[in-house]
């Protein structure tokens, strides 16, 4: 019953977290592409400490595990509760394809049209692997093609999870969710340890696509999946305690990473355990916000819910918008004021393209898929 209630009731706060995650990733890439603003601000704060506000922008990539946890939770509820396996598989996978591929193909078409006007927007290697880009067969064996848009690296991970998610739903009917979660942790740590120990490089960032494939982040998805088996009726005090446990753990992990920043990518074992621990901290925060206490209800505001609607487009478009600015005017963004202007332009252009993608591509096709299966089944379909 708890699982059924989970996905039949729309949660504005959970939905808005998607938008927050996308904006966090956007700010992370802005600081990388246009660092002058951050460098100016850093002079007023102790370097490489949590007192520096730019540090939190630098950890904006944590929006990715937040996306994964929300996927595991919200989509996991569907497969756990649904007992009509054959029809459900067809419906579930088609709707996941409609959710991911059309928006990517729309972006790819626009980028190909703009490539002649913005030299370097699409690299020769991307042209050579264009069929793989269309299929999102990127960072996958045997080709290990580099994504045309570097943020696309998460999409094969998501799609891989969608493939096994119905199976996880079936397993959960016979195996206790805690056993499944511990099993996912063992798989994740074993995979990350094996890649770490066998990597023949001093720059472990080079093997990150392999380490962060589905096996290496399975625990992250399963944290979200496991939330479907937890009580929906916790008192406000318990929810606040869970929130602050997650917040303190996340801050401690960020501080740990800052302390080991010089060796993080050169062979320190923190790379094995840090990502799963971050996922646990984020999962605690998300879990506490499924029924937010009064001080967090602003997260369900109309603006943030709208950002949740267009979050996939924000995620897809922001990186290429920033690349276009740098490719067109490489010397223009070297001052703090121009760095801030780049943020304004990037955010505005990204929101415009994300809205176009959502209203003209994503929403119509998702509505078509929902209507198609509602008609075929003679009843309501699950989002």
N, C-alpha and C positions, 0 to 999 in steps of 0.2 A: 504493500500500500504506500509506503514512504517513497518508493521509487516511482510509482505511478503519479503521485502528487508532484514529484520533483519536476517532471518535464511537461505536465499539463498547465502548470502555473508559470507565467512569464515573470522573470525577476529583473526589474530595471537595473538593479545594482550589479548583478552578475553580467548583464548585457553591457553595461557601461564599462566594466572592467576590460572588455575587448578593446574599446576605444582608448582607454588609458594605456593598455599594453602597446597598441600601435603607435601612439604618440610618444611613449617612452623610447621605442626603437627609433622613431624619427629623430628625437633629440640626440640619441646616441650617435647616429650617423652625421647629424649636423655638426656636433663637436669634433668629429673626425675630419670632415671635409672643410670646415670653416673654424679652425681652432683659435683664431685671434681673439674672439670675444671671451672664450674660456680662459685663455692665457692672461688676459687683462684682469679678469676677476680673481684669478688665483693668487695674485700678488697681495691680496688683502687677507688671506687665510693661511693657516699652517699647511704646508705642502703635504700631499699624500696622507691626509687624515680625513676622518668623517666630518670634520668642521668645515671642510671645503665644499661648498654647494655643487661645484662642477663635478665632484666625485660621483654624485648621484646620477648626473647625466651620463657619465662614463659607464655606469652600471645599467643604463637604459635597455641594454640587450636582454635584461631579465624579463622583458615583455614576452620573449619567445617561450620560456617555460610556463609563463602564465597562460599563454594561448594553449599550450599542450595540456595543462591541468584542466582548463575549462572544457576542452574537447573531450578529455577522458571522462569528465563528470557528466556533462550535458548529453553527449552522444551515448555514453555508457548506459545511461538511464533507459534509453530506447531499447537496446539489445537485451538488457537484463529483464525488462518487463514484457517484451514481445515474445509470444510463444509460437506464432505462425512462421516457421523458419524459412520455407522456400520463398513465399511471397515477400517476406520481410527483407531477405537478402537482396532480392531484385530491387525493391523499393529503396532500401538503405543505400546500396552502392550507386544506384543511378542518381539519387539526390546528392550524394557526396561528390560525384563527378560533376554534376551541374553546379555545385557550389564552388568548385576549384577551377576547372578547366576553362569555362567561357571567359571569366575575368582575366585569366592569364593570356588566353588567345587574343582578347581585345587589346591588352597591353602590348603584346608582341606585335600585333598588326600596326598599332600606332608607332611603336619604336622603329619598325622597318620603314614606315613612311617618313619618319623624321631623320633616319640615318644619313640620308643624302645631305641634309641641312646641317647636321651636327656631326662632323667627322670624329670617329672614335666612339660614338655612342654604342655601336655594336662592333665588337672586335672580330678580326678575321677568324679566330678560333670558334666564336659563336656562330658565324656564318657556316663554317664547316660542319658544325654539329646541329644545324637547324632542325632536322627531323627529331633529334633527341630532345631539343628544347621544347618543341611542340608537344611531345609526349611527356615532358617533365622527367625524362630518364636522365637525370643529372645527379652527379656524385654517386652514381650507382654502377656496380660492375656490369659488364667487363670494361666499359668505356671510361667511366669516371669523368664524364664531360663536365667542365666548369659551367655553372649557371650563367646564362646571358645577363640576367639580373641577379646579383649576388644574394639578395634576400630570398630568392626562390629556393635556396638550399633546404629550407624547412618543409617545403611542400611535398617532396617525396617521402619525408619522414611521416608527415600527416597521412598521406595516402597509404603508406605501409601500415600504419596503425588502423586505418579504416578497414583494410583487408582482414586483419585478424580480430577486429573488435567483435563481430558476431560470434566467433569462436570463443572469445573470452566470456561473452554473455552465456553461452551454453555451459562452459566450464563452471561458472559461478553458481549454477544450479546444483552442482554436485560437490564442489570444493568450497570450503570456507574462504571468504574474501581475505582474511588475514593471512592464510596460507598462500593465496595468490599474490598478495602484496609482498610478502617476504621472498617468495620465489622470484618476483620481478626484480627485487633489490639484489638478490644473488646473481641473477643473469646480468644486470646492469654493471655491477661491480666487477664481475668476472670478465666481461667483455672489455671494459675500460682498462682493467689491469693488464689483460693480455696485449691489447694494442699499445699500452704504455711501455710494457716490458720488452716488446719485440720491435718497437719503432727504431729504425736505424737513421735517426736524425737528431740534431741538437735543437731544432726548431719544431716543437711539437704542434705548432699551429698548422703545419703542413698535413698532419694526419687527422686534423680535427673533423673533416667530413666523415671519416670512417669511425672515429671514436664516438661522434654524436649522431650516428645513424640510429635507427629505431631501437636496436638492441642496447645501445649505449644510453638511451633516454627512456627506456621502457618503464622504469620506476616512476618517472615523472608523470607519464600518462596514467599509470595505475594508481597513483595517489588520487587523481581526480576520479577515476573509475570507482575506487573504494569508498569515496564519500557517499555514494548512493546507498550504502549499507549502514550509515551512521544515523543517529537520532536526529529528527527534525525539530525537536522540542527542548532545546537547551535554554535555561534561564539567561537573562541578559548578563549577569555577573560572570557566568561560565564563558559566554561568548567573548566578553572583554578580556578574560584571562587568556583564552586561546589566541586572540588577536595579538596581545602584547608578547606572548611567548614567541609567536611567529616573527614579530617585529624585532625583538631582541636577538633572536637567533640569526635573522637576516643581517642585522647590523654587525653582529660578531663575525659572521662569515665574510662580510665585506671588509672588515678591519683585518682579518686574517689574510685575505688575498692581497690587500695593500702592503702588508708587512713582507709578503713573499713575492712582490711584484717582479723583482729582478730575475727570479728563477722560475716563475710560474710556467713559462713556455720552454724552458731549457732542460727539463727533466726532473721536476719535483713531483712527488706522489700526490700533492694536493689536487693535481689535475684529475686524479681518479675519483676522489671522494667529494670534491667541492660542489660539483654540479648537482649530484643527487641530494646533497644536504641543502643547497639553495632551493631545490624543488620542494623539499619538505617544509622549509620556512614559508615559502609562498603558498603552499597548500594550506597551512594553518591560517594564514591571512584570509585566503579565499573562503575557507570553511566557516570562519567567524562572520563573514560578510553575507552569507547566504540568507541570514535573517539579521540585517544590520541593526545595531543599537542606534539610538536617536542621533548620536553625533556623526554617524556615517551615512545617514539617509540622503544627504545632498548628492551622494554618488548616483542616485537614481533620477537626477534632474534631466529635463528634456534635452538639454544640450549634450550631456554626456551619453544619454541613450542614443541620440542621433549619431554621435561618434562611434558608438557600438555598431550601429547599422552599417556605417561606411568603413569600419575598421579594416576589413580585408583590402579594400582599395587603398587606404592610407598605407598599409603595410607594403602593398605591391608597388605603389607609385613614388613614394618619397625618395627612394634611393636613386632612381633614374632622373628625377627632377633635379636633385642636387648634382649628379654627374653632369647633366646638361649645362647647368650654370658654370661649373668649373671648366668644362670643355670649351664653352663659348667665350668666357671671360676669365681666363686662368689667373690673371694678376689683379683682379678687381677686389678680392675679398680679404686682403691682408691686414686690414685694420679692424679694431673692435666694432666700430659703427657699421662697416660694410658686412662684417660677420653677422651682426644683428639683422641687417637688411636682407641678407641671404636667408636667414631663418624666416622672416616675414614672407618673402617671395616663395620659398620652398613650401611653407605651410599653406599659403593661399593656393598655389598651383596644385599641391597635393590634394587638398580638400576638394577643389574643383574637379579634378580627374577622378577622385574617389567617388564623389557624388554622381558623376556621369556614369561611371562603371556600375554603381549600385542601382540607380534608377532606370538605366537603359539596358543593362545586361544581366546583372545578378538577380535583382528582384523579379523581373518578368520571367526568367527561366525557372527560378525556384517556385514561383507561383504556378507556372505551367506544370512542373513536376508534381507539385502538391495536388493540383486539380486532377491530373491524369490518374494518380493512384487513388484519390478519393472516389473518382468515378468508377474505376476498375473494381474497387473493393466494396462499393456501395455504402461506405461509411467514412468517418473522419480519418485523416491520416496524421501521423506524428511528424512534427517538425524535425 
